[in-house]
Amino acid sequence: MPKDMDVAKRAKVIEWLKTEVMDYTARLFKSLWEGSTTKVLDSLASLIVSSYILGRRVGISYKDLDNSILDKLHQFKKEGHQLEDWYQDISKLEEHLRKR
């Protein structure tokens, strides 16, 4: 495949993945409105998968993304994020990610 075709294909895939992220975000909001746990779970999973793959397509490794997420959680805890203060959600997610 000629190099310019490969660049065009990669750009098209990135644009497609961006629309997937937006579509799954919209589906998530609709699912939350409907109150369907199954649809919420499916939408969240699809959104996370699409986000990881989009990151990979723009040159971010899965490991680097995982580390960045852990760094962000640490930052949230350090800054006193309300969800940490109220429910310890940040610590619980950080613990979950570190155990897997």
C-alpha positions in Angstrom: 0.0 0.0 0.0 1.4 3.4 -0.9 2.5 5.5 2.1 -0.1 8.3 1.4 -2.9 5.7 1.3 -1.7 4.3 4.7 -1.7 7.8 6.2 -5.2 8.5 4.8 -6.4 5.2 6.2 -5.0 5.9 9.6 -6.6 9.3 9.7 -9.9 7.8 8.6 -9.7 5.2 11.4 -9.0 7.9 14.0 -11.9 10.0 12.8 -14.1 6.9 12.9 -13.0 6.0 16.5 -13.8 9.6 17.6 -17.3 9.2 16.3 -17.6 5.9 18.1 -16.6 7.6 21.4 -19.3 10.2 20.8 -21.8 7.6 19.9 -21.2 5.5 23.0 -21.3 8.6 25.1 -24.7 9.5 23.7 -25.8 5.9 24.3 -24.6 6.0 27.8 -26.6 9.2 28.5 -29.7 7.7 26.9 -29.3 4.4 29.0 -28.9 6.4 32.2 -32.1 8.3 31.3 -33.9 4.9 30.6 -32.5 3.4 33.8 -31.3 0.2 32.0 -28.4 -1.2 33.9 -27.6 -3.6 31.1 -27.5 -0.8 28.5 -25.4 1.4 30.9 -22.9 -1.4 31.4 -22.7 -2.1 27.7 -22.3 1.6 26.9 -19.6 2.2 29.5 -17.7 -0.9 28.3 -17.9 0.2 24.7 -16.8 3.7 25.6 -13.8 2.4 27.5 -12.8 0.0 24.8 -13.1 2.7 22.1 -11.1 5.1 24.2 -8.2 2.6 24.7 -8.1 1.8 21.0 -8.3 5.5 20.0 -5.4 6.1 22.3 -3.4 3.3 20.7 -4.2 4.6 17.2 -2.7 8.0 18.2 0.4 6.4 19.6 -0.4 5.8 23.3 0.3 2.3 24.6 -2.3 0.6 26.8 0.3 0.5 29.6 0.9 4.2 29.3 -2.8 4.9 29.4 -3.2 2.7 32.5 -0.4 4.5 34.2 -1.8 7.9 33.3 -5.2 6.8 34.8 -3.4 5.7 38.0 -1.6 9.1 38.1 -4.9 10.9 37.6 -6.5 8.9 40.5 -3.5 9.8 42.7 -3.9 13.4 41.8 -7.6 13.4 42.5 -6.9 11.9 46.0 -4.2 14.4 46.7 -6.5 17.3 45.7 -9.3 16.1 47.9 -11.8 15.1 45.1 -15.3 15.2 46.5 -16.1 11.6 45.4 -13.1 10.5 47.4 -14.2 12.4 50.4 -17.8 11.3 50.2 -17.5 7.7 49.0 -13.8 6.7 48.6 -14.5 6.0 44.9 -11.1 7.2 43.8 -9.3 4.9 46.3 -11.5 2.0 45.4 -10.9 2.4 41.7 -7.1 2.8 42.2 -7.0 -0.4 44.3 -9.0 -2.3 41.7 -6.7 -1.2 38.9 -3.5 -2.0 40.9 -4.8 -5.5 41.7 -5.5 -6.6 38.1 
